[in-house]
């Protein structure tokens, strides 16, 4: 584990940006706040994707001067380190690319440029990956911002997701944020918060192999760390909800964002003790009832699971890769989800009263749903779904 990277971070804390202007690049203000609107196709030609492949795919949709500078300098090289004699004419900055070891690329501006960019690929335990890219601009109209994508090689699409720190509680009002995507093999993301008076505070997010999880905040950018410092730890107050022969499923009120009723969901391997963070609920997610009028479930992003206090969390007995989670985030309806912990895909079920039973023999999920009488009042029905969220048509009246 890399130790004491304070010197490097202090260099990064300088104003970010680049100005190797390509033909049709966009200003950063055209990307900030809009990048989540577009999934990005990736042409990997069946090969292994790396940071340059995914960065070029991003650049095809959201072209910028700073990424163009990396592409112009590094070309098709899987490793490139800046040499002023090889920099393209008109480009003023430091370029670094390492596709093979670190999955990392960046452009740091020098005099004559205004943008900086840093990109990184984080390989997940399930064979998928995150592509993360951050931008900043010296003297520009846009504050530094970070874009997060989840890439599934089977679909060859990068899917935009909320950043793990989108609900970060700031230490100071009106502070500014910068983002650092780790160093060499260290995959900790650091969010640097700077107060209006120039004080710095650092929020650390550790990569678990499936997601970035808040670890701690401190006045140090990078403390001396060994491997135990970044070990994924199950929160002390986590509540055991279910278990099978090999695994335990926990939920926990998050220290960050718990005032909004947000919870996190965790796995622990009984044999090895290995802990895996799965996801956190987002209880401000928009209602989707109008999208489920046909009676079938719909796919939702794993960062848009509004499961209230996670009062139910279970393994699905006939599919080791799937769990069932539900709760009541709006004080009225139970929101229920089937989640694939391997692919990170989720399905929201069009029901509002929660789980009745799981039929292991028929591999069906029985849910309760309230309906309204034409003359007033309401009644409950039991509806049956498959594991992919499809309504089977089976429905039973539940006695009042």
HELIX and SHEET records of a PDB file:
HELIX    1   1 UNK A    6  UNK A   12  1                                   7    
HELIX    2   2 UNK A   28  UNK A   30  5                                   3    
HELIX    3   3 UNK A   35  UNK A   37  5                                   3    
HELIX    4   4 UNK A   51  UNK A   61  1                                  11    
HELIX    5   5 UNK A   65  UNK A   74  1                                  10    
HELIX    6   6 UNK A   84  UNK A   86  5                                   3    
HELIX    7   7 UNK A  227  UNK A  230  5                                   4    
HELIX    8   8 UNK A  258  UNK A  260  5                                   3    
HELIX    9   9 UNK A  289  UNK A  292  5                                   4    
HELIX   10  10 UNK A  302  UNK A  304  5                                   3    
SHEET    1   A 8 UNK A  40  UNK A  41  0                                        
SHEET    2   A 8 UNK A 157  UNK A 161 -1                                        
SHEET    3   A 8 UNK A 145  UNK A 152 -1                                        
SHEET    4   A 8 UNK A 129  UNK A 137 -1                                        
SHEET    5   A 8 UNK A 115  UNK A 123 -1                                        
SHEET    6   A 8 UNK A 104  UNK A 109 -1                                        
SHEET    7   A 8 UNK A  93  UNK A  98 -1                                        
SHEET    8   A 8 UNK A  79  UNK A  81 -1                                        
SHEET    1   B 4 UNK A 176  UNK A 180  0                                        
SHEET    2   B 4 UNK A 189  UNK A 194 -1                                        
SHEET    3   B 4 UNK A 200  UNK A 207 -1                                        
SHEET    4   B 4 UNK A 212  UNK A 218 -1                                        
SHEET    1   C 4 UNK A 239  UNK A 243  0                                        
SHEET    2   C 4 UNK A 247  UNK A 253 -1                                        
SHEET    3   C 4 UNK A 263  UNK A 269 -1                                        
SHEET    4   C 4 UNK A 275  UNK A 280 -1                                        
SHEET    1   D 5 UNK A 298  UNK A 300  0                                        
SHEET    2   D 5 UNK A 345  UNK A 349 -1                                        
SHEET    3   D 5 UNK A 335  UNK A 340 -1                                        
SHEET    4   D 5 UNK A 322  UNK A 327 -1                                        
SHEET    5   D 5 UNK A 312  UNK A 315 -1                                        
SHEET    1   E 4 UNK A 354  UNK A 359  0                                        
SHEET    2   E 4 UNK A 364  UNK A 372 -1                                        
SHEET    3   E 4 UNK A 378  UNK A 385 -1                                        
SHEET    4   E 4 UNK A 391  UNK A 398 -1                                        
END                                                                             
